[in-house]
Amino acid sequence: MTKDPNRFWWLKLVLIALCVAGVWYFEHTLFPHNSGWLGVTMGLVLGAFLATVYEDYIDQNSD
């Protein structure tokens, strides 16, 4: 029986959400009077990049 490569589809969403929350919190801590839109945007970009790297890693290492 082969492994389903999409069995952890939710992990990419969690990774993106954690990156958004982390970068937003970092920006909000450094600059408390900002709304945090730059942090959200950078978190989305970072999360999408890490999700792509994770997906490529899973594709390369699945049998």
Backbone as ProteinMPNN parsed JSONL, in Angstrom:
{"seq_chain_A": "MTKDPNRFWWLKLVLIALCVAGVWYFEHTLFPHNSGWLGVTMGLVLGAFLATVYEDYIDQNSD", "coords_chain_A": {"N_chain_A": [[0.847, -1.181, 0.0], [0.672, 2.151, -0.929], [1.963, 5.265, 0.293], [0.017, 8.147, 0.954], [0.741, 11.2, -0.444], [-0.578, 13.527, 0.173], [-1.503, 13.432, 2.742], [-0.838, 15.042, 4.847], [-1.928, 17.6, 4.351], [-2.976, 19.67, 5.824], [-0.909, 20.538, 7.369], [0.63, 22.382, 5.977], [-1.038, 24.616, 5.997], [-1.089, 25.162, 8.73], [1.605, 25.775, 9.123], [1.857, 28.141, 7.59], [0.04, 29.783, 8.98], [1.28, 29.902, 11.509], [3.663, 31.222, 10.833], [2.651, 33.7, 9.955], [1.414, 34.626, 12.331], [3.64, 34.668, 14.038], [5.5, 36.484, 12.816], [3.893, 38.756, 12.722], [3.517, 39.172, 15.489], [6.16, 39.635, 16.266], [6.697, 42.037, 14.849], [4.737, 43.642, 16.036], [5.619, 43.701, 18.655], [8.075, 45.035, 18.439], [7.3, 47.484, 17.258], [4.865, 48.893, 18.65], [2.81, 50.667, 17.966], [2.138, 50.321, 15.346], [-0.052, 48.891, 12.851], [0.458, 46.348, 11.93], [0.345, 45.247, 9.398], [2.469, 44.947, 7.623], [3.931, 42.947, 8.871], [2.094, 40.835, 8.703], [1.97, 40.504, 5.931], [4.657, 39.854, 5.33], [4.835, 37.535, 6.842], [3.03, 35.867, 5.482], [4.403, 35.587, 3.046], [6.812, 34.39, 3.922], [5.742, 32.063, 5.12], [4.505, 30.835, 2.89], [6.768, 30.317, 1.354], [8.17, 28.511, 3.056], [6.268, 26.466, 3.167], [6.308, 25.62, 0.519], [8.932, 24.661, 0.334], [8.725, 22.589, 2.202], [6.813, 20.966, 0.893], [8.256, 20.232, -1.413], [10.292, 18.79, -0.172], [8.827, 16.623, 0.903], [7.942, 15.501, -1.505], [10.375, 14.688, -2.638], [11.278, 12.774, -0.829], [9.399, 10.772, -0.634], [8.345, 7.454, -1.15]], "CA_chain_A": [[0.0, 0.0, 0.0], [1.513, 3.339, -1.035], [1.614, 6.378, 1.185], [-0.629, 9.28, 0.308], [1.559, 12.396, -0.199], [-1.436, 14.636, 0.612], [-2.101, 13.124, 4.038], [-0.551, 16.152, 5.76], [-2.256, 18.83, 3.649], [-3.287, 20.678, 6.823], [0.334, 21.006, 7.975], [1.044, 23.591, 5.257], [-1.85, 25.719, 6.5], [-0.609, 25.466, 10.078], [2.903, 26.429, 8.961], [1.612, 29.517, 7.135], [-0.605, 30.518, 10.079], [2.295, 30.166, 12.538], [4.573, 32.255, 10.33], [1.933, 34.981, 9.985], [1.264, 35.049, 13.72], [4.955, 34.95, 14.609], [6.071, 37.725, 12.267], [3.047, 39.853, 13.193], [3.828, 39.401, 16.9], [7.494, 40.236, 16.302], [6.571, 43.434, 14.448], [3.92, 44.35, 17.019], [6.452, 43.883, 19.838], [9.065, 46.076, 18.158], [6.612, 48.734, 16.928], [3.507, 48.657, 19.167], [1.793, 51.58, 17.426], [1.803, 49.927, 13.977], [-1.178, 47.958, 12.74], [1.006, 45.014, 11.724], [0.098, 44.736, 8.045], [3.736, 44.515, 7.039], [4.23, 41.658, 9.482], [1.188, 39.838, 8.123], [2.4, 40.269, 4.553], [5.928, 39.127, 5.356], [4.528, 36.211, 7.358], [2.446, 35.093, 4.389], [5.475, 35.268, 2.092], [7.687, 33.414, 4.565], [4.995, 30.819, 5.272], [4.349, 30.21, 1.575], [8.081, 29.789, 0.983], [8.451, 27.323, 3.857], [5.339, 25.418, 2.746], [6.812, 25.107, -0.749], [10.117, 23.85, 0.649], [8.218, 21.376, 2.846], [6.18, 20.131, -0.12], [9.333, 19.659, -2.222], [10.956, 17.788, 0.669], [7.959, 15.453, 0.947], [7.959, 14.889, -2.833], [11.676, 14.043, -2.862], [11.526, 11.686, 0.102], [8.334, 9.78, -0.596], [8.658, 6.286, -1.992]], "C_chain_A": [[0.892, 1.245, 0.0], [1.024, 4.418, -0.087], [1.005, 7.515, 0.375], [0.2, 10.532, 0.593], [0.74, 13.585, 0.309], [-2.024, 14.39, 1.99], [-1.844, 14.213, 5.071], [-0.843, 17.494, 5.094], [-2.484, 19.972, 4.635], [-2.018, 21.256, 7.449], [0.86, 22.267, 7.287], [0.255, 24.809, 5.738], [-1.414, 26.137, 7.9], [0.723, 26.198, 10.01], [2.739, 27.886, 8.531], [0.993, 30.347, 8.256], [0.4, 30.844, 11.183], [3.287, 31.234, 12.094], [3.913, 33.631, 10.364], [1.825, 35.487, 11.414], [2.608, 35.426, 14.336], [5.557, 36.253, 14.12], [5.229, 38.923, 12.683], [3.372, 40.188, 14.643], [5.195, 40.066, 17.055], [7.424, 41.714, 15.931], [5.796, 44.227, 15.494], [4.695, 44.59, 18.316], [7.463, 45.001, 19.627], [8.423, 47.443, 17.951], [5.156, 48.632, 17.377], [2.431, 49.567, 18.575], [1.443, 51.273, 15.969], [0.638, 48.948, 13.978], [-0.711, 46.531, 12.495], [0.785, 44.442, 10.342], [1.371, 44.276, 7.364], [4.138, 43.156, 7.596], [3.362, 40.541, 8.928], [1.631, 39.486, 6.707], [3.692, 39.467, 4.509], [5.739, 37.714, 5.904], [3.913, 35.31, 6.3], [3.512, 34.668, 3.382], [6.398, 34.203, 2.674], [6.99, 32.065, 4.717], [4.8, 30.094, 3.952], [5.668, 29.608, 1.095], [8.388, 28.507, 1.749], [7.515, 26.166, 3.5], [5.775, 24.799, 1.421], [8.035, 24.228, -0.534], [9.684, 22.536, 1.298], [7.6, 20.422, 1.82], [7.221, 19.481, -1.031], [10.081, 18.574, -1.452], [10.137, 16.494, 0.733], [7.97, 14.746, -0.412], [9.264, 14.139, -3.095], [11.868, 12.803, -2.006], [10.395, 10.674, 0.215], [8.663, 8.652, -1.555], [7.502, 5.892, -2.858]], "O_chain_A": [[1.776, 1.37, 0.848], [-0.149, 4.477, 0.281], [1.43, 7.799, -0.745], [0.356, 10.902, 1.756], [1.308, 14.549, 0.822], [-2.966, 15.081, 2.377], [-2.56, 14.297, 6.069], [-0.071, 18.438, 5.26], [-2.21, 21.127, 4.31], [-2.051, 22.355, 8.002], [1.466, 23.122, 7.933], [0.808, 25.901, 5.87], [-1.376, 27.327, 8.216], [0.946, 27.145, 10.765], [3.418, 28.767, 9.06], [1.383, 31.497, 8.459], [0.374, 31.944, 11.735], [3.706, 32.063, 12.901], [4.542, 34.615, 10.754], [2.113, 36.654, 11.682], [2.696, 36.403, 15.079], [6.069, 37.041, 14.916], [5.771, 39.991, 12.967], [3.49, 41.362, 14.994], [5.363, 40.96, 17.885], [8.017, 42.554, 16.608], [6.159, 45.362, 15.806], [4.451, 45.582, 19.004], [7.688, 45.819, 20.519], [8.95, 48.452, 18.419], [4.29, 48.315, 16.562], [1.245, 49.254, 18.679], [0.543, 51.901, 15.41], [0.377, 48.267, 14.97], [-1.43, 45.589, 12.829], [1.019, 43.253, 10.13], [1.349, 43.31, 6.601], [4.634, 42.305, 6.857], [3.839, 39.428, 8.71], [1.663, 38.315, 6.33], [3.81, 38.512, 3.741], [6.424, 36.789, 5.466], [4.234, 34.124, 6.228], [3.52, 33.527, 2.922], [6.729, 33.227, 2.0], [7.602, 31.027, 4.463], [4.916, 28.87, 3.895], [5.689, 28.528, 0.505], [8.82, 27.52, 1.154], [7.929, 25.007, 3.529], [5.63, 23.593, 1.219], [8.159, 23.17, -1.152], [10.225, 21.48, 0.971], [7.834, 19.214, 1.87], [7.088, 18.31, -1.385], [10.461, 17.553, -2.026], [10.69, 15.4, 0.628], [8.005, 13.516, -0.463], [9.254, 13.072, -3.708], [12.556, 11.87, -2.42], [10.436, 9.802, 1.082], [9.196, 8.879, -2.642], [7.602, 4.933, -3.623]]}, "name": "protein", "num_of_chains": 1, "seq": "MTKDPNRFWWLKLVLIALCVAGVWYFEHTLFPHNSGWLGVTMGLVLGAFLATVYEDYIDQNSD"}
